[in-house]
Amino acid sequence: MNNRLMVDRDKIQFDLIKLGGGERLLRLTEPQSGLSLEKKLAPADAVVRQKEHLLRVFEAALARAEALAA
């Protein structure tokens, strides 16, 4: 049986969560694996830039999980 994790970038879920005090948290979740990554956003930086950076980190972590599962 092949337990290989195949990640579909289009299925990664993004949640922007407002914390008390006005801070924001960005959470990325891959539903098939259940892997999740979250980071508090820097208010001075553009959200889009931070989202793309976190997505690259998240995809690298998913790729590593795939390699380990192989």
MMTF fields as JSON, N, C-alpha, C and O atoms, coordinates in Angstrom:
{
  "mmtfVersion": "1.0.0",
  "mmtfProducer": "UNKNOWN",
  "numBonds": 279,
  "numAtoms": 280,
  "numGroups": 70,
  "numChains": 1,
  "numModels": 1,
  "chainsPerModel": [1],
  "groupsPerChain": [70],
  "chainIdList": ["A"],
  "bondAtomList": [4, 2, 8, 6, 12, 10, 16, 14, 20, 18, 24, 22, 28, 26, 32, 30, 36, 34, 40, 38, 44, 42, 48, 46, 52, 50, 56, 54, 60, 58, 64, 62, 68, 66, 72, 70, 76, 74, 80, 78, 84, 82, 88, 86, 92, 90, 96, 94, 100, 98, 104, 102, 108, 106, 112, 110, 116, 114, 120, 118, 124, 122, 128, 126, 132, 130, 136, 134, 140, 138, 144, 142, 148, 146, 152, 150, 156, 154, 160, 158, 164, 162, 168, 166, 172, 170, 176, 174, 180, 178, 184, 182, 188, 186, 192, 190, 196, 194, 200, 198, 204, 202, 208, 206, 212, 210, 216, 214, 220, 218, 224, 222, 228, 226, 232, 230, 236, 234, 240, 238, 244, 242, 248, 246, 252, 250, 256, 254, 260, 258, 264, 262, 268, 266, 272, 270, 276, 274],
  "bondOrderList": [1, 1, 1, 1, 1, 1, 1, 1, 1, 1, 1, 1, 1, 1, 1, 1, 1, 1, 1, 1, 1, 1, 1, 1, 1, 1, 1, 1, 1, 1, 1, 1, 1, 1, 1, 1, 1, 1, 1, 1, 1, 1, 1, 1, 1, 1, 1, 1, 1, 1, 1, 1, 1, 1, 1, 1, 1, 1, 1, 1, 1, 1, 1, 1, 1, 1, 1, 1, 1],
  "groupList": [{"groupName": "MET", "atomNameList": ["N", "CA", "C", "O"], "elementList": ["N", "C", "C", "O"], "formalChargeList": [0, 0, 0, 0], "bondAtomList": [1, 0, 2, 1, 3, 2], "bondOrderList": [1, 1, 2], "singleLetterCode": "M", "chemCompType": "L-PEPTIDE LINKING"}, {"groupName": "ASN", "atomNameList": ["N", "CA", "C", "O"], "elementList": ["N", "C", "C", "O"], "formalChargeList": [0, 0, 0, 0], "bondAtomList": [1, 0, 2, 1, 3, 2], "bondOrderList": [1, 1, 2], "singleLetterCode": "N", "chemCompType": "L-PEPTIDE LINKING"}, {"groupName": "ARG", "atomNameList": ["N", "CA", "C", "O"], "elementList": ["N", "C", "C", "O"], "formalChargeList": [0, 0, 0, 0], "bondAtomList": [1, 0, 2, 1, 3, 2], "bondOrderList": [1, 1, 2], "singleLetterCode": "R", "chemCompType": "L-PEPTIDE LINKING"}, {"groupName": "LEU", "atomNameList": ["N", "CA", "C", "O"], "elementList": ["N", "C", "C", "O"], "formalChargeList": [0, 0, 0, 0], "bondAtomList": [1, 0, 2, 1, 3, 2], "bondOrderList": [1, 1, 2], "singleLetterCode": "L", "chemCompType": "L-PEPTIDE LINKING"}, {"groupName": "VAL", "atomNameList": ["N", "CA", "C", "O"], "elementList": ["N", "C", "C", "O"], "formalChargeList": [0, 0, 0, 0], "bondAtomList": [1, 0, 2, 1, 3, 2], "bondOrderList": [1, 1, 2], "singleLetterCode": "V", "chemCompType": "L-PEPTIDE LINKING"}, {"groupName": "ASP", "atomNameList": ["N", "CA", "C", "O"], "elementList": ["N", "C", "C", "O"], "formalChargeList": [0, 0, 0, 0], "bondAtomList": [1, 0, 2, 1, 3, 2], "bondOrderList": [1, 1, 2], "singleLetterCode": "D", "chemCompType": "L-PEPTIDE LINKING"}, {"groupName": "LYS", "atomNameList": ["N", "CA", "C", "O"], "elementList": ["N", "C", "C", "O"], "formalChargeList": [0, 0, 0, 0], "bondAtomList": [1, 0, 2, 1, 3, 2], "bondOrderList": [1, 1, 2], "singleLetterCode": "K", "chemCompType": "L-PEPTIDE LINKING"}, {"groupName": "ILE", "atomNameList": ["N", "CA", "C", "O"], "elementList": ["N", "C", "C", "O"], "formalChargeList": [0, 0, 0, 0], "bondAtomList": [1, 0, 2, 1, 3, 2], "bondOrderList": [1, 1, 2], "singleLetterCode": "I", "chemCompType": "L-PEPTIDE LINKING"}, {"groupName": "GLN", "atomNameList": ["N", "CA", "C", "O"], "elementList": ["N", "C", "C", "O"], "formalChargeList": [0, 0, 0, 0], "bondAtomList": [1, 0, 2, 1, 3, 2], "bondOrderList": [1, 1, 2], "singleLetterCode": "Q", "chemCompType": "L-PEPTIDE LINKING"}, {"groupName": "PHE", "atomNameList": ["N", "CA", "C", "O"], "elementList": ["N", "C", "C", "O"], "formalChargeList": [0, 0, 0, 0], "bondAtomList": [1, 0, 2, 1, 3, 2], "bondOrderList": [1, 1, 2], "singleLetterCode": "F", "chemCompType": "L-PEPTIDE LINKING"}, {"groupName": "GLY", "atomNameList": ["N", "CA", "C", "O"], "elementList": ["N", "C", "C", "O"], "formalChargeList": [0, 0, 0, 0], "bondAtomList": [1, 0, 2, 1, 3, 2], "bondOrderList": [1, 1, 2], "singleLetterCode": "G", "chemCompType": "PEPTIDE LINKING"}, {"groupName": "GLU", "atomNameList": ["N", "CA", "C", "O"], "elementList": ["N", "C", "C", "O"], "formalChargeList": [0, 0, 0, 0], "bondAtomList": [1, 0, 2, 1, 3, 2], "bondOrderList": [1, 1, 2], "singleLetterCode": "E", "chemCompType": "L-PEPTIDE LINKING"}, {"groupName": "THR", "atomNameList": ["N", "CA", "C", "O"], "elementList": ["N", "C", "C", "O"], "formalChargeList": [0, 0, 0, 0], "bondAtomList": [1, 0, 2, 1, 3, 2], "bondOrderList": [1, 1, 2], "singleLetterCode": "T", "chemCompType": "L-PEPTIDE LINKING"}, {"groupName": "PRO", "atomNameList": ["N", "CA", "C", "O"], "elementList": ["N", "C", "C", "O"], "formalChargeList": [0, 0, 0, 0], "bondAtomList": [1, 0, 2, 1, 3, 2], "bondOrderList": [1, 1, 2], "singleLetterCode": "P", "chemCompType": "L-PEPTIDE LINKING"}, {"groupName": "SER", "atomNameList": ["N", "CA", "C", "O"], "elementList": ["N", "C", "C", "O"], "formalChargeList": [0, 0, 0, 0], "bondAtomList": [1, 0, 2, 1, 3, 2], "bondOrderList": [1, 1, 2], "singleLetterCode": "S", "chemCompType": "L-PEPTIDE LINKING"}, {"groupName": "ALA", "atomNameList": ["N", "CA", "C", "O"], "elementList": ["N", "C", "C", "O"], "formalChargeList": [0, 0, 0, 0], "bondAtomList": [1, 0, 2, 1, 3, 2], "bondOrderList": [1, 1, 2], "singleLetterCode": "A", "chemCompType": "L-PEPTIDE LINKING"}, {"groupName": "HIS", "atomNameList": ["N", "CA", "C", "O"], "elementList": ["N", "C", "C", "O"], "formalChargeList": [0, 0, 0, 0], "bondAtomList": [1, 0, 2, 1, 3, 2], "bondOrderList": [1, 1, 2], "singleLetterCode": "H", "chemCompType": "L-PEPTIDE LINKING"}],
  "groupTypeList": [0, 1, 1, 2, 3, 0, 4, 5, 2, 5, 6, 7, 8, 9, 5, 3, 7, 6, 3, 10, 10, 10, 11, 2, 3, 3, 2, 3, 12, 11, 13, 8, 14, 10, 3, 14, 3, 11, 6, 6, 3, 15, 13, 15, 5, 15, 4, 4, 2, 8, 6, 11, 16, 3, 3, 2, 4, 9, 11, 15, 15, 3, 15, 2, 15, 11, 15, 3, 15, 15],
  "groupIdList": [1, 2, 3, 4, 5, 6, 7, 8, 9, 10, 11, 12, 13, 14, 15, 16, 17, 18, 19, 20, 21, 22, 23, 24, 25, 26, 27, 28, 29, 30, 31, 32, 33, 34, 35, 36, 37, 38, 39, 40, 41, 42, 43, 44, 45, 46, 47, 48, 49, 50, 51, 52, 53, 54, 55, 56, 57, 58, 59, 60, 61, 62, 63, 64, 65, 66, 67, 68, 69, 70],
  "secStructList": [7, 7, 7, 7, 7, 7, 7, 7, 4, 4, 4, 7, 3, 3, 3, 3, 3, 3, 7, 4, 4, 4, 7, 3, 3, 3, 3, 3, 3, 7, 6, 6, 6, 7, 7, 3, 3, 3, 3, 3, 7, 7, 6, 6, 1, 7, 2, 2, 2, 2, 2, 2, 2, 2, 2, 2, 2, 2, 2, 2, 2, 2, 2, 2, 2, 2, 2, 2, 2, 7],
  "xCoordList": [0.84, 0.0, 0.886, 1.852, 0.57, 1.368, 0.746, -0.366, 1.445, 0.96, 1.507, 1.542, 1.931, 2.554, 1.6, 0.453, 2.044, 1.266, 1.408, 2.514, 0.31, 0.325, -0.362, -1.547, 0.36, -0.151, -0.659, 0.026, -1.865, -2.458, -2.481, -3.23, -1.663, -1.542, -2.893, -3.114, -3.791, -5.107, -5.983, -6.974, -5.632, -6.447, -5.923, -6.531, -4.806, -4.278, -5.247, -5.61, -5.644, -6.606, -5.866, -4.891, -6.344, -5.774, -6.813, -7.964, -6.405, -7.285, -6.567, -5.433, -7.214, -6.697, -7.508, -8.717, -6.832, -7.501, -7.108, -5.926, -8.118, -7.858, -7.756, -8.648, -6.663, -6.439, -6.847, -7.016, -7.002, -7.285, -6.166, -4.996, -6.5, -5.481, -5.182, -4.288, -5.923, -5.749, -4.684, -4.52, -3.958, -2.959, -3.659, -4.802, -2.953, -3.515, -2.588, -1.365, -3.208, -2.505, -2.911, -4.098, -1.944, -2.231, -1.962, -0.87, -2.982, -2.845, -3.045, -4.012, -2.123, -2.22, -2.42, -1.737, -3.359, -3.652, -3.806, -4.465, -3.193, -3.36, -4.285, -3.885, -5.53, -6.528, -6.216, -6.572, -5.573, -5.309, -4.339, -4.563, -3.272, -2.264, -2.575, -2.121, -3.356, -3.635, -2.522, -2.608, -1.467, -0.354, -0.819, -1.532, -0.409, -0.816, 0.388, 1.269, 0.404, 1.47, 0.826, -0.017, 1.22, 0.66, 1.738, 2.742, 1.489, 2.463, 1.726, 0.78, 2.184, 1.627, 2.153, 3.352, 1.262, 1.657, 2.289, 1.886, 3.282, 3.923, 3.057, 2.834, 2.565, 1.644, 2.254, 1.521, 3.564, 4.207, 4.441, 4.709, 4.344, 4.613, 3.308, 2.288, 3.352, 2.173, 1.748, 2.579, 0.456, -0.078, 0.215, 0.559, 0.083, 0.308, 1.738, 1.95, 2.702, 4.103, 4.326, 5.011, 3.752, 3.905, 3.208, 3.706, 2.056, 1.318, 2.145, 2.237, 2.741, 3.551, 4.78, 5.142, 5.409, 6.58, 6.175, 6.843, 5.088, 4.642, 4.217, 4.421, 3.628, 3.242, 4.472, 4.443, 5.548, 6.778, 7.35, 7.777, 7.358, 7.846, 6.964, 7.463, 5.66, 4.7, 4.861, 4.846, 5.015, 5.196, 6.495, 6.545, 7.538, 8.798, 8.609, 9.147, 7.851, 7.582, 6.76, 7.01, 5.787, 4.976, 5.827, 5.675, 6.714, 7.606, 8.502, 8.75, 8.986, 9.819, 9.016, 9.509, 7.772, 6.904, 6.667, 6.657, 6.475, 6.299, 7.518, 7.394, 8.707, 9.957, 10.15, 10.612, 9.802, 9.953, 8.963, 9.239, 7.794, 6.755, 7.05, 6.496, 7.928, 8.217, 9.023, 9.344],
  "yCoordList": [-1.179, 0.0, 1.243, 1.318, 2.188, 3.405, 4.501, 4.948, 4.939, 6.0, 7.352, 8.269, 7.486, 8.727, 9.901, 9.804, 10.97, 12.188, 13.0, 13.396, 13.247, 14.071, 15.394, 15.411, 16.483, 17.786, 18.544, 18.652, 19.062, 19.902, 21.325, 21.627, 22.194, 23.569, 24.278, 25.125, 23.929, 24.575, 24.203, 24.881, 23.145, 22.712, 23.222, 22.973, 23.93, 24.504, 25.597, 26.49, 25.507, 26.458, 27.571, 27.329, 28.795, 29.973, 30.547, 30.759, 30.796, 31.435, 32.649, 32.543, 33.788, 35.011, 35.232, 35.454, 35.169, 35.206, 36.49, 36.809, 37.223, 38.432, 38.043, 37.398, 38.442, 38.183, 39.413, 40.498, 39.24, 40.373, 41.39, 41.015, 42.654, 43.688, 44.065, 44.873, 43.487, 43.864, 43.092, 43.323, 42.189, 41.396, 40.381, 39.997, 39.95, 38.978, 37.781, 37.896, 36.639, 35.38, 34.757, 34.711, 34.282, 33.596, 32.113, 31.718, 31.291, 29.837, 29.18, 29.472, 28.288, 27.489, 26.043, 25.554, 25.362, 23.969, 23.171, 23.613, 21.989, 21.062, 19.965, 19.171, 19.909, 19.033, 17.535, 16.81, 17.055, 15.617, 15.138, 14.1, 15.883, 15.477, 15.984, 15.417, 17.062, 17.681, 18.612, 19.207, 18.74, 19.61, 21.062, 21.491, 21.807, 23.197, 24.03, 23.561, 25.27, 26.199, 27.552, 27.993, 28.21, 29.532, 30.482, 30.089, 31.757, 32.79, 34.092, 34.447, 34.79, 36.106, 37.061, 37.088, 37.842, 38.76, 40.028, 40.53, 40.527, 41.79, 42.917, 42.974, 43.809, 44.85, 45.807, 46.394, 45.977, 46.926, 46.35, 47.103, 45.025, 44.385, 44.036, 43.781, 44.027, 43.691, 42.243, 41.335, 42.046, 40.713, 39.758, 38.598, 40.238, 39.381, 38.846, 37.665, 39.68, 39.249, 38.213, 37.213, 38.452, 37.504, 36.174, 35.106, 36.248, 35.045, 34.213, 32.995, 34.842, 34.117, 33.479, 32.346, 34.208, 33.657, 32.443, 31.41, 32.566, 31.46, 30.273, 29.124, 30.537, 29.459, 28.699, 27.471, 29.412, 28.742, 27.857, 26.732, 28.362, 27.582, 26.348, 25.249, 26.544, 25.461, 24.389, 23.197, 24.806, 23.851, 23.066, 21.878, 23.716, 23.014, 21.962, 20.86, 22.298, 21.339, 20.164, 19.018, 20.442, 19.371, 18.47, 17.249, 19.078, 18.297, 17.399, 16.25, 17.913, 17.096, 15.939, 14.814, 16.216, 15.142, 14.097, 12.902, 14.526, 13.6, 12.705, 11.491, 13.322, 12.577, 11.553, 10.439, 11.925, 11.008, 9.864, 8.773, 10.112, 9.079, 8.083, 6.984, 8.484, 7.614, 6.399, 5.58],
  "zCoordList": [0.0, 0.0, 0.0, 0.759, -0.822, -0.945, -0.092, -0.375, 0.942, 1.825, 1.436, 2.257, 0.207, -0.232, -0.144, -0.581, 0.396, 0.538, -0.738, -1.104, -1.407, -2.613, -2.285, -1.95, -2.378, -1.982, -3.198, -4.215, -3.073, -4.1, -3.555, -2.626, -4.132, -3.651, -3.586, -2.721, -4.503, -4.532, -3.338, -3.068, -2.626, -1.487, -0.149, 0.892, -0.17, 1.072, 1.53, 0.764, 2.768, 3.327, 4.051, 4.763, 3.857, 4.504, 5.453, 5.071, 6.687, 7.664, 8.228, 8.695, 8.188, 8.794, 10.063, 10.011, 11.194, 12.493, 13.217, 13.345, 13.69, 14.477, 15.94, 16.491, 16.556, 17.974, 18.776, 18.219, 20.074, 20.935, 20.842, 20.763, 20.849, 20.744, 19.299, 19.043, 18.345, 16.951, 16.182, 14.984, 16.824, 16.115, 15.218, 15.468, 14.166, 13.235, 13.101, 13.189, 12.885, 12.752, 11.417, 11.093, 10.647, 9.398, 9.608, 10.017, 9.319, 9.469, 8.11, 7.407, 7.744, 6.529, 6.957, 7.857, 6.307, 6.637, 5.356, 4.414, 5.322, 4.211, 4.726, 5.578, 4.215, 4.811, 4.752, 5.682, 3.71, 3.586, 4.66, 5.282, 4.876, 5.857, 7.259, 8.253, 7.325, 8.614, 9.073, 10.147, 8.25, 8.609, 8.6, 7.694, 9.613, 9.75, 10.174, 10.894, 9.712, 10.065, 10.304, 9.522, 11.381, 11.637, 12.11, 12.706, 11.818, 12.162, 12.421, 11.718, 13.443, 13.714, 12.651, 12.374, 12.057, 10.993, 11.561, 12.61, 10.845, 11.208, 10.655, 9.446, 11.501, 11.029, 10.006, 9.209, 10.009, 9.099, 7.701, 6.765, 7.545, 6.257, 5.543, 6.183, 4.209, 3.415, 3.681, 3.704, 3.878, 4.156, 2.997, 3.223, 1.764, 0.595, 0.584, 0.309, 0.873, 0.9, 2.005, 1.792, 3.173, 4.281, 3.97, 4.328, 3.305, 2.921, 1.946, 2.103, 0.954, -0.027, 0.629, 0.312, 1.535, 2.232, 3.063, 3.023, 3.811, 4.649, 3.789, 4.18, 2.621, 1.714, 1.215, 1.127, 0.89, 0.446, 1.558, 1.3, 2.779, 3.924, 4.13, 4.374, 4.03, 4.227, 3.149, 3.453, 1.898, 0.809, 0.98, 0.664, 1.475, 1.726, 2.821, 2.722, 3.857, 4.929, 4.406, 4.777, 3.55, 2.969, 2.067, 2.08, 1.29, 0.421, 1.255, 0.888, 2.37, 3.263, 3.833, 3.912, 4.232, 4.752, 3.676, 3.97, 2.431, 1.316, 1.158, 0.998, 1.203, 1.026, 2.144, 1.897, 3.346, 4.476, 4.424, 4.922, 3.814, 3.728, 2.609, 2.575, 1.702, 0.533, 0.91, 0.05]
}
